[in-house]
Amino acid sequence: MLLKIMSNFTEEQIRRYSRHIILPEVGGKGQRKILETKVLIIGAGGLGSPIGLYLAAAGIGRIGIIDGDVVDLSNLQRQVFHHTSDLGRPKVESAKAKMEAINTDIEVTTYNERLSSKNIMSIFNEYDIIVDGTDNFPTKFLINDAAVFANKPLVHGGILRFDGQVMTIIPNQSTCYRCIFHNPPPTGLVPSCQEAGVLGVLAGVIGTIQATEVLKLAVGKGRLLSNRLLTYNALRSKFREVKLHRNPKCAVCGEKPTIKELIDYEQPVCAI
């Protein structure tokens, strides 16, 4: 059986993914699952960068990346997809180039646009796993609701100042984002990263945890961060786990959902 699985790999793939293949929890079978998995990364910024780089290196077969922004000098402190020479370039083009430079084995599809209720479902339908690397509440609620409607696993992440958080949402099985936060806060109540700042390396900490969750989903091994919110404070170097429970009154995944259509909330502008 093992010889049959390994015969499906080229010699180059066996060498490239050898450190995965020798892991009993992954092996040739698990690496084949990784190669066959399709992942959509929303946001080519601070979180999307480590997520994309590590998933490309791991061999995720198809990676979609969506972002409507161009590279700005203020991005380079944390968005490691992009280099100084990329200034003014669409972020998705820069991200695609970096992922393909790491691994020619993968397919990268770019979407140089912003998500909205009009395009989100058609894009989601092409992928197995959704990863939220966005920077604002309105988009996070839109992504969560669409993932529930499409029944797609969603790996959520967020960072601001010195704090970050991660959780994995399995629609109709675990707590969703709206179970906890209900609705976006009023515009202006929560400061943006432009107003409050963000420690650059925090994006790497949180983004790599998100990438780990994706690989666990792809391989089907390990305990996911579902019904658990993992938080991290960089100043104290402290992780904290918050246990969660599905909200039976959740407006999108509860027993009697009241949200049955996607909502485009007003969005602030800030590129994490």
N, C-alpha and C positions, 0 to 999 in steps of 0.2 A: 504493500500500500504506500509506504514511504517513498519507494523508488518511483512509483507511478506519479505521486505528487511532485517529486523533484524533477521528473522528466518534463514537467510543464514549464519549468524555468529555463532560461538561457544560462550559459556559464557566467555571463556578466551579472545577471540577476542573482544568482547564487552567491557570488562574491559580494555584490552590493548589499544584499539583505542578510548576509551570513549571521550577523549578531542578533537579528530577530529570529532567524530560523533555528538557532541553537537553543533558544529559550523554549522550555517545554510547554509553556502557556501559549506560545505563538506557533513555532514550528513552521513547516512548509505549508500546512493547511491554513494556518492563520495568516501567513504572508500572502497567500493566494487571495484570501478574503479582503485583505487590505488593498491589493492591486485591483480588485473588482469593485471597490467601494467608491461612490460618487459623493463628494462633499462640497457644499456651498458655504463660502466664507463671506459674511456680510461686513464690509469695511476693510479697506486696505491700509489701515493706519497702525496705531500702536499695538493693539491686540491682534489685528489681522496679520501683522508682519511675522511674529514668532509662530503663530498658528500655521500660516501658509508655508513658511520655511521648513518647519519640522514635519508637516504632513507631506510635503513634496519629498523630503529626504526619506520618509518612511515608505513611500511608494503608493500613496493613495492614487488610484488609477485616473480619476478625473476630479479636478478641482475647479470649481467655479468661483470667481471673485467679482464682487459688485461694489462699485464706488463711483460717484460722479465728480469727485474732486481732482485737482491737480496738485502736484507736489509743491509745498511752500517751505521756505527756509525754517520756519518755526516747527515743522514736522520732524526735522532730522534729529532732534534731541531724543526721540523715542521710537520713531517709525523706521525700523531697520530694513524694511523692504527697499528704502529709497536712499540714494546717494546724492552728493552735491551736484553731480552732473545731471541728475534727473529733475532739477528745479524747472517748474513749468510743464512738466510732462504729466499726462493723465496717470493717476495712481495705479489704475488697473494694468496699464502697459508696463510700468516699472515693476509691479509685482509679478506679472507674468514672466518677464525677462529673468528676474532673480530666481523664481521657482524652476524654470526650465534650465537655468544654468546649473542648478544643483542636481537635477534629475531629468534626463532626456526620456525616461521611461513613461512619463506621465503626460496627460492631456490637460491643458489649462484653458478654460473658457472665460472670457472677460465680458463684463457688463458695465460699460461706461455710462452709468445712469444712477438715479436715486430710486430706491424702492418706494412703491406706493401701492395702494389697494388695487390699482389697475394692472400692474405687472407682476406682483409678488407671487400669486398662485401659479401662474404659468412657469415662472422660474423655479419655484420650489418643487414642482412636479418632476423636474429632471434630476433631482438629487435624492440621496438616501438619508443624509444627515445634514442639518443646518447648524451653522456656528455664528453666534451673534458677537461681532467685534465692533459694535456701534457705540456711539457716544452720547446718546440722548434718549430720554424717556419715551417720547412719542414713537420713535422708530422701534424701540424695544417692545412696546405694547403691540404694535402692528406685526412684528416678527412672531411674537408669542401666539397671537390669535391665529395668524396664518398657519403656524406649525400645528396648532391644535386642529384646525379645520382640515389640514392636509395629512394629519396623523404622521408627522415627521419628527423624529427625535431632534431636540434642540439643546445645544450647549450654550448656556448664557454666561457672559462675562461682563464685568464693568470695573472701571478704575476712576479715581479722582483723588487728587492730593497725594496722600500716602496710603490710601485704602483701596483694596480690590475685593472682588467677590466672584464666585463661580458656582453654578449649579447646572445639573443636567435634567431636562424635562422630557419625560416619556408621556406623550399625550394620552389622556384618559386612564393613566396608571399612576402617575406621580403628580406632585404639586406643580402647577404652572406659575408663570410669572405674575399673572393677574390674580391668582389665589392669594398671593402675599400682598401685592401693592395696589390692587384694585383699579386705580386710574392714574394717569400721569399727573404730577403735581402742577399747580398753576404756573404759567409762564413767568419766569423771573424769580420764583421762590427758591429754586436750587441753583447755585452758581454753576456756570459752565467751566470747562478746564481753562478757557481763556481768562476767566475771571479769578478762578481759584488755584490754577496750576495743577500739575501732575508730575510726580517723580518718574523720570523716563524709564528707569529699569523696572519699575512696577509692572509695566506692560509686558515685559518678558516673563516675569513670575506668573502672572495671571494667564497670559496667552499660552504658555507651555503647559499649564494645568488643563486648559481647555483642549489643547491638542492631545493630551493624554486621554481625556475622556472620549474623544473621537476615536482613537485607536482601540480603546476598550470596547466601544460600541461596535466597531468594525470586526474585531476578532471574537467578540462575545465572551470575554473573560473579565474577571475582576468585579469589584463592587463600584457601581456608578455613584456619582454625587446626585442621585435622585432622592427626593424627600429630605435632602440635606443642602444647606447653604454653607459653603466654605468661604470664610472671610480671612483677609490677611492685612495686617498693619505693618508697613515697612519700618516705621520708626521704632517699634517695639519688637520687630522680628517675631511676630506672634500670629499663629493661625488659630482660628476659632470655628467650630462646627455648630451650626444651628439646626436642630431637627425640625422638619416641616411636615405638615399634613395637608392633604387636599382639602380645599374648602368646598363643602357641599353647596354653598351658596355662591360659588364663583360664577361671575357673569358669562364666562366663555366655556368652562369645562364642568360646571356644577350640575346638579340634578335637574335644574330648570333654567338652562342658560337663557339670558336675555340679549346677549350679543350674538347675532346670527349673520352679521355682515361686517366686513373689515372697515375700520375707521381710520381716516387720515387726520391725525391731530396736527396742530400747528407745531412746526419744528424750529428749535433754535439752531444756530450755526456754530459748530465747534468740532474740529477734526481731531478726535483722540487717536 
